[in-house]
Amino acid sequence: MQRAAIERLLPAAYQRACVPGSVLWALLDVMEALHAPDEAVLAQVDALFDPYRTPEPLVAYLTRWVAMDHVVAAPRPDAPPPLPLGRLRDLVAHGALLARWRGTPYGMRRALEVATGLTGFTLHEPAERPFHVVVTVPPAAAAQLAVITRIVEAEKPASATAEIVVAEEPP
């Protein structure tokens, strides 16, 4: 708060006593200085929740808010994150859409595309195996099978089983 704004909150007798050079004047200047750092944070608080502006350490935290934390779960505490920072930011940004379509073929395909940055995932349910989903992964995503497996396990319906197959390279 600015010194003048703080002064307006004081009783009338104090406002009359607040003149340049007085103790009250100096005290209000100190109060203004003490409020300044907090007000600077509050002026930019929306950046904390924007996936593309939030500080790097908060991105993984925001994935929990949109129920995509299973993607960033590292196998060991000292392991690097399984996805680059930009992909994690994309997952948070698409969190509402992914939550809306969770448990559907579209939702799983979209989650895989956002997490890997690649397209070409196909899903089908073989007629001879009901409640079983076969996820075909494009060859370019073969190096990301650990992340893909976590996403498929989390996004598939609980009553279904899943199989992940890497597509053949075109000749």
C-alpha positions in Angstrom: 0.0 0.0 0.0 1.1 3.5 -0.7 1.7 5.8 2.3 -1.2 8.0 1.3 -3.5 5.0 1.1 -2.5 3.8 4.6 -3.0 7.3 5.9 -6.6 7.4 4.7 -7.3 4.4 6.9 -6.2 6.2 10.0 -8.7 8.1 12.3 -9.1 11.8 11.5 -6.9 12.9 14.4 -4.0 10.8 13.2 -4.5 12.0 9.6 -4.2 15.6 10.9 -1.0 14.7 12.8 0.6 13.1 9.8 2.8 15.9 8.4 6.2 15.6 6.7 9.0 15.2 9.2 6.7 13.7 11.9 7.2 10.3 13.5 3.9 9.2 12.1 5.0 10.3 8.6 8.2 8.2 8.9 6.3 5.2 10.3 3.9 5.3 7.3 6.9 5.4 4.9 8.3 2.3 6.7 5.0 0.5 6.4 4.9 1.3 2.7 8.4 -0.1 2.2 7.4 -3.3 4.2 4.3 -3.8 2.0 6.2 -3.3 -1.3 7.7 -6.9 -1.7 4.4 -8.6 -0.9 2.5 -6.3 -3.2 4.9 -7.1 -6.0 4.3 -10.8 -5.5 0.5 -10.3 -5.4 0.6 -8.2 -8.6 2.1 -11.2 -10.4 0.3 -14.0 -8.6 -1.5 -15.1 -11.7 1.9 -16.1 -13.2 2.3 -18.8 -10.5 -0.7 -20.6 -12.0 0.0 -20.0 -15.7 1.8 -23.1 -16.9 3.9 -21.2 -19.3 5.0 -18.4 -16.9 5.3 -20.3 -13.5 8.8 -20.9 -12.2 10.3 -24.2 -13.2 10.1 -25.8 -9.7 6.3 -25.2 -9.6 5.5 -26.9 -12.9 5.6 -30.5 -11.5 3.5 -29.3 -8.6 0.9 -27.9 -11.0 0.7 -31.3 -12.7 -0.8 -32.6 -9.5 -3.5 -30.0 -9.6 -4.7 -31.2 -13.0 -4.3 -34.9 -12.1 -1.3 -35.5 -14.5 1.3 -36.2 -11.8 1.5 -39.8 -12.8 3.4 -38.6 -15.8 6.1 -36.9 -13.8 6.6 -39.6 -11.3 10.2 -40.5 -11.6 11.2 -44.1 -10.8 13.9 -42.9 -8.4 14.0 -39.7 -6.4 17.4 -38.8 -7.9 16.2 -39.5 -11.5 15.7 -36.6 -13.9 12.1 -35.8 -14.8 10.8 -38.2 -17.5 9.6 -35.3 -19.7 11.2 -32.0 -20.7 9.9 -28.9 -19.0 8.0 -27.7 -22.1 6.0 -31.0 -22.3 5.1 -30.7 -18.6 3.9 -27.1 -19.2 1.8 -28.4 -22.1 0.3 -31.1 -19.9 -0.7 -28.6 -17.3 -2.2 -26.2 -20.0 -4.2 -29.1 -21.4 -5.2 -30.5 -18.0 -8.9 -29.5 -18.2 -9.3 -31.0 -21.6 -7.6 -34.2 -20.6 -9.7 -34.5 -17.4 -12.9 -34.0 -19.4 -11.9 -36.9 -21.8 -10.3 -39.2 -19.3 -11.1 -42.9 -19.9 -12.0 -42.4 -23.6 -9.9 -43.3 -26.6 -9.7 -39.6 -27.5 -8.5 -38.6 -24.1 -5.8 -41.3 -24.0 -4.6 -40.4 -27.5 -4.6 -36.7 -26.7 -2.7 -37.2 -23.4 -0.1 -39.3 -25.3 0.2 -36.7 -28.0 0.7 -33.8 -25.5 3.1 -35.7 -23.4 5.3 -36.9 -26.2 4.9 -34.1 -28.7 4.1 -36.7 -31.4 1.0 -37.8 -33.3 0.2 -41.1 -34.9 -1.0 -43.1 -31.8 -3.8 -45.5 -32.6 -6.1 -47.3 -30.2 -8.3 -50.2 -30.9 -10.2 -52.9 -29.0 -9.9 -56.3 -30.7 -13.3 -58.0 -31.2 -11.9 -61.3 -29.7 -10.7 -59.5 -26.6 -13.4 -57.2 -25.1 -12.2 -54.8 -22.5 -8.7 -54.9 -23.9 -7.1 -51.8 -25.6 -4.2 -52.1 -28.0 -2.2 -48.9 -28.2 0.0 -48.6 -31.2 2.9 -46.2 -30.7 4.6 -44.4 -33.6 8.2 -45.5 -34.1 9.5 -42.0 -33.2 8.0 -42.4 -29.7 9.7 -45.7 -29.0 12.3 -44.1 -26.7 9.5 -42.8 -24.5 7.8 -46.1 -23.7 8.2 -45.7 -19.9 6.1 -42.4 -20.0 3.7 -43.9 -22.5 3.1 -46.9 -20.3 2.4 -44.7 -17.2 -0.1 -42.6 -19.2 -1.9 -45.6 -20.7 -2.2 -47.3 -17.3 -3.6 -44.1 -15.8 -5.9 -43.1 -18.6 -7.4 -46.4 -19.6 -10.7 -47.4 -18.0 -10.2 -49.3 -14.8 -12.1 -52.3 -16.2 -9.8 -52.7 -19.2 -6.4 -54.1 -19.8 -3.9 -52.5 -22.2 -1.2 -53.6 -24.5 1.4 -51.2 -26.0 2.9 -52.0 -29.4 5.4 -50.0 -31.3 4.5 -49.6 -35.0 6.8 -50.9 -37.7 9.0 -48.3 -39.5 7.6 -47.8 -43.0 9.8 -49.3 -45.6 
